[in-house]
């Protein structure tokens, strides 16, 4: 999956009630040790899904993502 696709998937998953812990990249079958991809590539994908999830969550709360992140 591409980064854009994963962002969309993350947003869709949030809209369907999934939590941040439901990130599909956290499944054993999607881990670099199983897939053979680099940790950096896996991390980019996992972060893309999370970003999409957070954007949808913020939209539902009427906030921007920056408003949800504490310093």
ChimeraX attribute file (.defattr): number of C-alpha atoms within 10 A of each C-alpha:
attribute: neighborCount
match mode: 1-to-1
recipient: residues
	/A:1	8
	/A:2	10
	/A:3	17
	/A:4	13
	/A:5	14
	/A:6	24
	/A:7	24
	/A:8	19
	/A:9	20
	/A:10	30
	/A:11	22
	/A:12	16
	/A:13	20
	/A:14	22
	/A:15	14
	/A:16	9
	/A:17	10
	/A:18	14
	/A:19	15
	/A:20	15
	/A:21	10
	/A:22	14
	/A:23	19
	/A:24	18
	/A:25	19
	/A:26	12
	/A:27	11
	/A:28	11
	/A:29	11
	/A:30	15
	/A:31	18
	/A:32	16
	/A:33	11
	/A:34	10
	/A:35	11
	/A:36	10
	/A:37	12
	/A:38	11
	/A:39	12
	/A:40	10
	/A:41	12
	/A:42	18
	/A:43	13
	/A:44	14
	/A:45	21
	/A:46	21
	/A:47	18
	/A:48	21
	/A:49	26
	/A:50	24
	/A:51	20
	/A:52	24
	/A:53	26
	/A:54	23
	/A:55	22
	/A:56	23
	/A:57	21
	/A:58	16
	/A:59	13
	/A:60	12
	/A:61	11
	/A:62	10
	/A:63	13
	/A:64	15
	/A:65	16
	/A:66	11
	/A:67	9
	/A:68	13
	/A:69	8
	/A:70	5
	/A:71	4
